[in-house]
Structure formats: C-alpha cells, structure tokens
Amino acid sequence: MKAIFRCAAALALAFAAAAPAAAQTGWPDRPVRLVVGFTAGSATDVTARLFAQKFSEAWGQPVVVENVTGNSGAIGVDRVAKAAPDGYTLMWSGNAAITILPSLQSLPFDPVRDFAPISTALSMPSLFVVNNDLPVKSVADLIAYAKANPGKLSYGTPGVGTPQHIAGELFCRLAGIKMEHIPYRGANLTDVMSGVVPVGIQNAGAAMPLVRDGRVRGIAVTSLKRSANAPDLPTLAEQGFPGFEATSWFALLAPAGTPQPIVDKVRAESLKVLADPEMARKFAAMGLDTVGSTSAETRAAIVGDIPKWAKVIKEAGIKPSN
C-alpha cells in the first residue's frame, strides 16, 4: 500500500508540474495588453502598434496597445513590473526608461530583477548634425572649431536624460571639449536649420530627411557600425572614437516570472515580424534598424548599459533638471 501511495503521490506531482506547461500551449486565449510608456503617435507607440497588429493576426486574439504615460516612460514600465506574470501584460519599451533613468532618479522597479527580457527588436542611431553655415564637415572639424571658439557652441537634443543627451555628454568628455546642452521636448532641428543652436543630436528618423534634403549637414552616426538607412554617414567610431555607441532601441519585456514558453513564443513571432519585407520597409522609412536579439542578449545589454550610462551621468553632473 505504501508503494501505491508513493506512486500516486509521484503521479500527482508530475501532473501538477505539467499543468502550467499544458496551460501555456493554449496561450493566448484572451486579449493581451502591450503597454507603451509614451503618447499615441510617438515613435515608441507607432512601432508598438505595428507589432501588436501582427501579433493579433498570428495569435487570433486582440493585442491592445495601452498608453501609460508619464515620467519619461517609467510609469508604464512600473505598471508592467507589477503585473501578473501570465503573459497577458507585455511591455514595449525604449532604452531610456530602462537603462538611463535609473541613474537620474529613484524608481519603484528594478530594470534587471523585475523583468523577463524577450527581445530587442529595433534600434535607431542618432545623428550629429550641424547648421549649414557652420564650417564643420566632420567630427574632427567640430572638435577643432569647439577648441578654437570656447563657449560658443551649443547642441540641442530631445531632452534631459535622452540617449541623445547622454551621447552628447559622452562625446564632449572623450573629445575634451565643452558644448552647452540645450534640451527640447522632442525634435529640435528647426533651430539647427536656423542656426539658433548650431549643433543637433537627434534620432535618425527625424534627422535623415533633413540631411537628405540638404537642410542640415550630417557629420556622424552614433551606432557602432554604419546604419543601413544612412550608409554614407560615418560613425563616431570611424572618426577617432573606437567603441563609441549610443543608440535608441525598442525591446519587448514581460514581468519577471513569465513562463519561458510564452517568452519564446513572443520572441519567435517578433522575428517573423522583422523578417516581413513590408514591415522591414516601414521600419527603414522610420530610420530603424532591425535587431531581433535573444532574451539573453537583451538582458546583457540592459545589465551592461546601466553602469555605462551611470558613469557618464555622474561624471557630467547630469541632473533631471539640467
């Protein structure tokens, strides 16, 4: 009898262990929320909706984009960190809220502990652009001009703590120059065109059309390798700053504890989206490069970028109000 009870107990444990896996095979059987920390119409929102549409078609369930805005995306990120880890709440996040903001303020979530990374889907470099009347055609020219004209150069970015701001501060420190940071709320290229701010650091999606039209001059891209969407523009790494990389990226995340089969299913579907020629054209038109990293690679990027940007923020004395 004891043997029978032991066998029955073992079978019960086996069935209990198998039950979650069995349930996961039917995921999703109801609508999925894809949380975005920015307003409708932003690059984060637009890209999220493209993925959500394809996910809905593939899974036969609505994937609803929910805009939870505020504090540079951090409110939305916190909402996902505290959600049930059942696969029905996912996050589409840019890197600023995950890897930069933690060094600027105290946050109610841990970007490493509280999430199951799924994949970094897209990345976007920033461009260094200058006013056409500025006698600068390369990074070397910019450094020489800044040193010959101390206190006369300023550079505009989409705001404090953005990847563009951090890239500018890192560049100035490495180059041994000073440029005053002028934070805007969003694109600032009108002022670069007019010469109000002679230098701009802006995401490729906003800057490339103006570079192509000759309204501003592009001198560098902040990705480690040249962007497929701007192949003629040299990187900072090519122009005397080896290893320089400061890009914006969009990643899929889930609450920590989300079952691995669900994480794997979402990533597999995201790779199909990235491989779709029509979608690839849409992303390229927005200045985005496709990535499709693994969960482990996304986690490694988060873990590596937090101290990297924390060092720049500390050395440059960047505060939320700068």
TAURDA-V275558 format. One record per pair of residues at least 12 apart in sequence whose ideal C-beta (glycine too) atoms are under 6 Angstrom apart, sorted by sequence separation. I is the first residue (numbers start at 1). J is the second residue. D is the distance in Angstrom with one decimal. If there is no record, write none. Layout:
i=I j=J d=D
i=I j=J d=D
This chain:
i=36 j=48 d=4.7
i=188 j=200 d=5.8
i=221 j=233 d=4.8
i=52 j=65 d=5.1
i=98 j=111 d=4.7
i=155 j=168 d=5.3
i=189 j=202 d=5.9
i=224 j=237 d=5.9
i=34 j=48 d=5.8
i=221 j=235 d=5.4
i=182 j=197 d=5.2
i=218 j=233 d=5.2
i=49 j=65 d=5.3
i=77 j=93 d=5.9
i=220 j=236 d=5.0
i=274 j=290 d=4.6
i=48 j=65 d=5.3
i=34 j=52 d=5.1
i=274 j=292 d=5.0
i=187 j=206 d=4.7
i=77 j=97 d=5.0
i=189 j=210 d=5.6
i=224 j=245 d=4.2
i=271 j=292 d=5.2
i=193 j=215 d=5.2
i=208 j=230 d=5.9
i=74 j=97 d=5.0
i=160 j=183 d=4.9
i=193 j=216 d=5.8
i=73 j=97 d=3.6
i=155 j=179 d=4.8
i=159 j=183 d=4.9
i=192 j=216 d=5.4
i=222 j=246 d=4.6
i=223 j=247 d=5.3
i=72 j=97 d=5.8
i=154 j=179 d=5.9
i=153 j=179 d=4.5
i=154 j=180 d=4.0
i=156 j=182 d=4.5
i=158 j=184 d=6.0
i=159 j=185 d=6.0
i=40 j=67 d=5.7
i=74 j=101 d=5.6
i=81 j=109 d=3.9
i=154 j=182 d=5.1
i=156 j=184 d=5.7
i=158 j=186 d=5.5
i=34 j=63 d=5.6
i=36 j=65 d=5.7
i=72 j=101 d=5.7
i=31 j=61 d=5.8
i=39 j=69 d=5.5
i=78 j=108 d=5.2
i=28 j=59 d=5.5
i=31 j=62 d=4.3
i=32 j=63 d=4.7
i=33 j=64 d=5.7
i=34 j=65 d=5.1
i=35 j=66 d=5.2
i=36 j=67 d=5.3
i=78 j=109 d=5.0
i=146 j=177 d=4.0
i=143 j=175 d=4.9
i=156 j=188 d=3.8
i=28 j=61 d=4.6
i=31 j=64 d=5.7
i=33 j=66 d=5.1
i=35 j=68 d=5.5
i=74 j=107 d=5.8
i=81 j=114 d=4.1
i=168 j=201 d=5.0
i=143 j=177 d=5.8
i=167 j=201 d=5.8
i=38 j=73 d=5.9
i=37 j=73 d=3.0
i=164 j=201 d=4.2
i=126 j=164 d=4.9
i=37 j=76 d=3.2
i=37 j=77 d=5.9
i=35 j=76 d=4.9
i=126 j=167 d=5.8
i=156 j=197 d=4.2
i=154 j=197 d=5.4
i=35 j=79 d=5.8
i=48 j=92 d=3.9
i=155 j=199 d=3.9
i=156 j=200 d=4.9
i=157 j=201 d=5.2
i=35 j=80 d=5.2
i=203 j=248 d=5.9
i=155 j=201 d=5.8
i=251 j=298 d=5.6
i=44 j=94 d=5.4
i=167 j=222 d=5.1
i=229 j=284 d=5.5
i=32 j=88 d=5.4
i=33 j=89 d=4.9
i=34 j=90 d=5.1
i=35 j=91 d=5.2
i=36 j=92 d=5.3
i=104 j=161 d=5.1
i=34 j=92 d=5.5
i=229 j=287 d=5.4
i=27 j=87 d=5.3
i=37 j=97 d=5.9
i=100 j=161 d=5.4
i=131 j=192 d=5.7
i=228 j=289 d=5.9
i=227 j=289 d=5.8
i=131 j=195 d=4.6
i=134 j=198 d=5.1
i=96 j=162 d=5.9
i=96 j=163 d=6.0
i=131 j=198 d=4.8
i=174 j=241 d=5.8
i=130 j=199 d=5.4
i=129 j=200 d=4.8
i=128 j=201 d=5.8
i=126 j=201 d=5.4
i=126 j=203 d=5.4
i=127 j=204 d=5.6
i=129 j=207 d=5.5
i=124 j=203 d=5.2
i=125 j=204 d=5.3
i=167 j=246 d=3.5
i=208 j=287 d=5.4
i=124 j=204 d=5.5
i=127 j=207 d=4.1
i=139 j=219 d=6.0
i=138 j=219 d=5.7
i=139 j=220 d=5.2
i=205 j=286 d=4.7
i=205 j=287 d=3.4
i=163 j=246 d=5.8
i=204 j=287 d=3.6
i=132 j=217 d=5.6
i=163 j=248 d=4.8
i=129 j=216 d=4.3
i=130 j=217 d=5.2
i=129 j=218 d=5.3
i=127 j=218 d=5.2
i=128 j=219 d=5.1
i=128 j=220 d=4.2
i=127 j=221 d=5.8
i=125 j=221 d=4.7
i=126 j=222 d=4.5
i=125 j=222 d=4.9
i=125 j=223 d=3.7
i=139 j=239 d=4.0
i=125 j=227 d=5.1
i=125 j=247 d=5.0
i=123 j=247 d=5.0
i=124 j=248 d=4.7
i=123 j=249 d=4.3
i=122 j=250 d=4.6
i=120 j=249 d=5.2
i=121 j=250 d=5.6
i=120 j=251 d=4.5
i=119 j=252 d=5.3
i=118 j=252 d=3.9
i=117 j=253 d=5.7
i=118 j=254 d=6.0
i=115 j=253 d=4.6
i=116 j=254 d=4.5
i=116 j=256 d=5.5
i=115 j=256 d=5.7
i=114 j=256 d=5.2
i=116 j=258 d=4.6
i=170 j=312 d=5.0
i=166 j=309 d=5.6
i=169 j=312 d=5.7
i=118 j=263 d=5.4
i=166 j=312 d=5.7
i=116 j=263 d=5.5
i=169 j=316 d=4.1
i=118 j=266 d=5.1
i=119 j=267 d=4.6
i=118 j=267 d=5.1
i=121 j=270 d=5.4
i=119 j=270 d=5.3
i=94 j=248 d=5.9
i=95 j=249 d=4.9
i=94 j=250 d=5.8
i=93 j=251 d=5.9
i=93 j=253 d=5.9
i=91 j=253 d=4.1
i=160 j=322 d=5.1
i=124 j=287 d=5.6
i=90 j=254 d=5.5
i=124 j=288 d=5.1
i=122 j=288 d=4.6
i=123 j=289 d=5.1
i=123 j=291 d=5.3
i=85 j=255 d=4.2
i=87 j=258 d=5.7
i=120 j=291 d=4.9
i=83 j=255 d=5.0
i=85 j=257 d=3.6
i=85 j=258 d=4.3
i=120 j=293 d=4.3
i=119 j=293 d=5.6
i=80 j=255 d=6.0
i=87 j=262 d=3.9
i=118 j=295 d=6.0
i=117 j=295 d=5.0
i=120 j=298 d=4.8
i=119 j=298 d=5.9
i=117 j=298 d=3.7
i=117 j=299 d=4.6
i=111 j=302 d=5.9
i=112 j=303 d=5.9
i=47 j=250 d=5.6
i=99 j=302 d=5.9
i=98 j=302 d=5.9
i=99 j=305 d=4.0
i=99 j=306 d=5.2
i=103 j=310 d=4.0
i=100 j=309 d=5.1
i=99 j=309 d=5.9
i=103 j=313 d=4.6
i=58 j=269 d=5.4
i=55 j=269 d=5.9
i=105 j=320 d=5.9
i=104 j=320 d=5.2
i=54 j=273 d=4.7
i=51 j=273 d=5.7
i=24 j=259 d=5.2
i=27 j=262 d=5.5
i=24 j=261 d=4.5
i=24 j=262 d=5.8
